[in-house]
């Protein structure tokens, strides 16, 4: 059984602000959050921080807009896989996945 998260040992006000920042600023990276925590005087390992933020994300209900975005993203990924399968001849699954990811990256950059 897993022990208590190290993040739970930091002051509650800092932890609440961390959760708020993670929700309001989804573009921030794990390193951004770790740097902010360090500025607050709270040194937490990246792995503990990552586990905490993932648990926070997983426990938050999605808005209608977020659900719609995720559904659209799944459809785009599926379409990229379909296009990749039309380009890749043979049974090389690794190449199929690589091309599909490349296509998805291209769509995201679009």
C-alpha positions as CSV (number, residue, x, y, z in Angstrom):
1,X,0.0,0.0,0.0
2,X,1.3,3.4,-0.9
3,X,2.3,5.8,1.8
4,X,1.1,9.4,2.3
5,X,2.1,11.7,-0.4
6,X,5.0,14.1,0.4
7,X,3.0,16.8,-1.2
8,X,0.5,16.5,1.6
9,X,3.2,17.5,4.0
10,X,3.6,21.0,2.5
11,X,1.5,23.8,4.0
12,X,-2.2,23.6,3.0
13,X,-2.2,27.1,1.5
14,X,0.6,26.2,-0.8
15,X,-1.0,22.9,-1.7
16,X,-4.3,24.6,-2.5
17,X,-2.5,27.2,-4.6
18,X,-0.6,24.5,-6.5
19,X,-3.9,22.7,-7.3
20,X,-5.5,26.0,-8.4
21,X,-2.5,26.8,-10.6
22,X,-2.6,23.4,-12.2
23,X,-6.3,23.7,-13.0
24,X,-6.2,27.3,-14.2
25,X,-2.9,27.0,-16.1
26,X,-2.9,23.6,-17.8
27,X,0.0,24.7,-20.1
28,X,2.5,24.7,-17.1
29,X,4.8,21.7,-17.1
30,X,5.9,19.6,-14.2
31,X,9.1,21.5,-14.1
32,X,7.2,24.8,-13.9
33,X,5.2,23.6,-10.9
34,X,8.3,22.2,-9.2
35,X,10.1,25.6,-9.7
36,X,7.1,27.4,-8.2
37,X,7.1,25.1,-5.2
38,X,10.8,25.6,-4.8
39,X,10.2,29.4,-4.7
40,X,7.6,28.8,-2.0
41,X,10.3,26.9,0.0
42,X,8.8,23.5,-0.6
43,X,11.2,21.0,-2.2
44,X,9.2,18.0,-3.6
45,X,10.5,15.4,-5.9
46,X,9.2,15.5,-9.5
47,X,7.8,12.0,-9.2
48,X,5.8,12.8,-6.0
49,X,4.6,16.1,-7.6
50,X,3.7,14.2,-10.8
51,X,1.7,11.6,-8.9
52,X,-0.1,14.3,-6.9
53,X,-1.0,16.4,-10.0
54,X,-2.2,13.4,-11.9
55,X,-4.5,12.4,-9.0
56,X,-5.8,15.9,-8.8
57,X,-6.5,15.9,-12.6
58,X,-8.1,12.5,-12.5
59,X,-10.4,13.5,-9.6
60,X,-11.7,16.7,-11.3
61,X,-14.9,16.4,-13.3
62,X,-14.6,17.5,-16.9
63,X,-16.5,20.5,-18.3
64,X,-18.7,20.0,-21.4
65,X,-16.0,21.8,-23.4
66,X,-13.2,19.5,-22.1
67,X,-15.3,16.4,-22.9
68,X,-16.0,17.7,-26.4
69,X,-12.3,18.5,-26.9
70,X,-11.2,15.0,-25.8
71,X,-13.8,13.3,-28.0
72,X,-12.6,15.4,-31.0
73,X,-9.0,14.6,-30.2
74,X,-9.8,10.9,-30.1
75,X,-11.5,11.1,-33.5
76,X,-8.5,13.0,-35.0
77,X,-6.1,10.4,-33.6
78,X,-8.2,7.6,-35.1
79,X,-8.3,9.4,-38.4
80,X,-4.5,9.8,-38.4
81,X,-4.2,6.1,-37.7
82,X,-6.5,5.3,-40.7
83,X,-4.5,7.6,-43.0
84,X,-1.2,6.0,-41.7
85,X,-2.6,2.5,-42.4
86,X,-3.4,3.6,-46.0
87,X,0.3,4.7,-46.4
88,X,2.0,1.8,-44.7
89,X,2.1,-1.4,-46.7
90,X,2.7,-4.6,-44.8
91,X,2.4,-5.5,-41.1
92,X,4.9,-3.2,-39.5
93,X,2.9,-1.9,-36.5
94,X,5.7,0.2,-35.1
95,X,6.0,2.1,-38.4
96,X,2.2,2.5,-38.5
97,X,2.2,4.0,-35.0
98,X,5.2,6.3,-35.8
99,X,3.5,7.6,-38.9
100,X,0.2,8.1,-37.1
101,X,1.9,10.1,-34.3
102,X,3.8,12.1,-36.9
103,X,0.5,12.9,-38.7
104,X,-1.2,13.9,-35.4
105,X,1.7,16.2,-34.6
106,X,1.3,17.8,-38.0
107,X,-2.4,18.3,-37.3
108,X,-1.7,19.8,-33.9
109,X,0.8,22.2,-35.4
110,X,-1.6,23.2,-38.1
